[in-house]
Amino acid sequence: MLDNLRVEDILFIDIETVPEVPSMDLMDPLKKKLWDKKSRQFRNPDQSAEDVFERAGIYSEFGRIICISVGFIREKNPFNLRIKSFYGEDEKTLLNEFSAMVSKFSRSNKEASLCAHNGKEFDFPYIARRMIINRLVIPEILDNAGKKPWEVKLLDTMDLWKFGDYKDYTSLELLTAILGIPSPKDDIDGSMVAGIYYGEKNIERIVKYCEKDVLAIAQVLLRFMNLPAIPEDRVESVTSFNVL
């Protein structure tokens, strides 16, 4: 599996998102009306749009990105994973900084790819849509418009695990458990992010969680490639992407 792939050419990514505002009553009237219409697709008959507002963060039209963590492997024997996170209140700024890093990586790695878990259904399109909303140019590696299938450089560990079977969803938590990889959900999970962000105002806790997901995604892909795992003491957070 993935015999022609070099781990040094991969950026492992994960994002954390929240509803664009802390509560539904803070939405502008039109957005509130549109959320009510959207949420009818999945809420129970006895639920209101406000009852399910915590789910707004998973929709790029009603949510926003508060953290993108990126991991890259730069050394072998054993592997070394460096992780850089872009986070904060200003979504446009973090997206712009993420875009600059991805573009730099793509220029220096001709076979560059992005890898996420459920990335094709969530992370990749969410980032692209939020870039359009923020009037930013989508990095070429993330823009699939007009590309042939073999030109698309987006890897998805959940998609790879399916082996063509599209009946089910396999979470990263489940996949790490069955492969014997340390769980990234040992503190919080995705359903808790909005509450921690708006309630506790603890973005650092969310960033740490996001970085654990990146490490888990990298470990899963290495397992798919039948390569050694990344030792715990070979994982480091960096503050600059000049190390690329």
N, C-alpha and C positions, 0 to 999 in steps of 0.2 A: 504493500500500500504506500502510495506517495513516494515511490522510489526516486523520482526526478526532482524532489523538493529539497532545498537546502535550508536548514533551520535558521541560518544567518540571514536569509532573505525574508523572514517573516516578522511582521509586527503583530503581536497579540494584543487585542483590545477588549475593553469592557466599558460600558457606560452605566451611569446611575441617573435616573430621571424622577421628577416629581411633578405634581400638578402645577400649572403656571402660577397659581395663587393658593394661599393656604386653605381657603374655603370657597364654596360655590357662590356665596352671597357677595364675594368680592369680584366676581367676573362681570365684565360689561354685559348689558342686557342682551345683545345679539349673541355673544358667546354662550351665555346662559341658556338661551333658547336652543342653540345648536347642540349644546351638551345634552339637554333634555331629549332632543331628537335622536342623537347618536346613542345615548345610553339605553334607549328603548330596545335596541338590538340585542341586548344581553341581560338587562335587569329583570328581576321577577315581577309579576303583576302587582305584588304588594309593596314593591320598592319604589321610591322616588329617585329622581336624578341626583338629588343631594345625598341620598343613602349610599350611592355607589360612586361618589365623587372621588374617593381615594384612588379609584382606578384610572382617573383622568391622566395620570402621569405616564401611562403606557401608550398613550396616543399622542403622536407628535403635534397634532393640531391643538391639543389642550394641555400639553405638558411642556417641560423644558429640561435640558441637560444640566446637571450640576457638577458632574465629574466624568472625565474620560481618563482612564488609566491605560498606559501603553507599555508593553514589555518587549524587549529584544535581547537575543542571545548574541554575545560577542566573543565568547571563549569556549573551548572544548576541553575535555579531559581534566576535570569534569566541566559540564556546562555551567556558564554564569549567566544569570538573568538579571538585567537591569530594568527597573520600572520607573517611569515618569508619569506623574498625574497632573492633569489640567483641571482645576476646579474653582468654584466660587460663585458669587451671585451674578456676575456679568457673563451670561451665556455667550454673547458674541465674542468677547475677548478669549474665552477658553476655546471656542471653536476655531478662532483665527490662529491661536497658538498651536492647536492640534493640527490644523491644516498645514502650517509651516513645517512642522516636524515630519508629517507624512510625505509632503512634497520633497523635503530634503532627503529622506530615506529612499524614496523612489528614484531620485536622481543618482544616488550612490549605489543602488542595488537594482540592476536592470531587470531582475526576475522578482522584484519585490511583490509580496502578497500581504493581505491583512487577514487575520484569523480571529474569529469570535465564536462563542457558543450560541446557537440560534441567531447568528449574525445576519443571515440572509433575510430572516423574518423580522428582526428587531433592530439590532445595533446599526447595521449599515444603512438601511433606509431611514431610520430615525435621524441619524447624523446628517444625512444628505438633505432631508426635508427641513431640519432646523437651520441648516446653512442657507437654504433658499429663503426661509422666513427672515433670517437675519441679514439678507442681502450680501451673502458671501459666495465666492466661487467654489464649487465643489472640486476637491482634488481629483486629478485625472484617474487615479487608481480606484477611486470610489464611485466614479461616474460610469455607469454601465450603458448609457444611451448609445445605441447603434453598434455595440460591440458584439462580436461573435462569441459563442460560449467558451472557446478556448482562449479568448483574449481577456476574460474576466479573471481578476486576480484576488478573488474573495473566497477564503476558506471558512468552512463552518463545521465545527466538531460535531454538532448535533446531526447535521446533514450527512457527514461522513459515517457516523455511527448507524444511520438508517440502512445503508447498503441498498438503497432503492425501496425500502419499506416505508410507506408514508402513512401508516395507520396510527402511529403513536407519537407522543412527545416525550423525549427523555431529557429530564432536567440535568444541569451540571452537577447538582448535589447527588443525584442517583448515579450518574456516570462515574463520578469520582469514587463513590462507595463501592461499586462493583469492581472497579479496577484497583482498589486498594490505595487510592490517592487521598491524602489528607483533605477533609472537607473545607471549603471556603466559607461555609455557613455556620461556623462554630460560635459566632457572636450574634450576628443579625442575618436576616434574609431580605429579599427585595421588597416584601410587603411592609417592612418596617421603616424603609428609607424616608418616606415623606414625613412620618411622625417624628423621626429623629432630626430631620432637617428643619421642619417648621416648629416642632414642639421643643425639642432639646437644643436646637440650634448647634448641633455638634457635627459639623461638616468633616472634621478630622476622622471621626469614627466611620463615616461613610466612605471616605477616601481609602482607609485601611481595608475596609470590606471589599471595595472595588479592586484594589491591588491584589487581594487574595484570590479573587475570581480570575484575574489575569494569570497569576501563577498556576492556578488549577487548569486553565485552558492550555497553557504551554505544556504542563505535565501530561495532559490527556493526548495532545497531538504527538508528543514524543513517544508515548506508549503505542499509539497507532503506527508510528514509524519504526517501532521495535528498537528504540534508542534508550540509553540510560536516562534516569530521572535527574532533575536538577536538585542537588543537595541543598538542604535548608540554609547552610552557611554560605551558599553561593548566590543568594538572592539579595539584591541591594536596590534601594530607592535612590534616584538621582534627581537633582534639581535643575539640571540643564540638559538640553538635547544636543549640545555640542559634542557629547560623547559618541554620537552616531558615527 
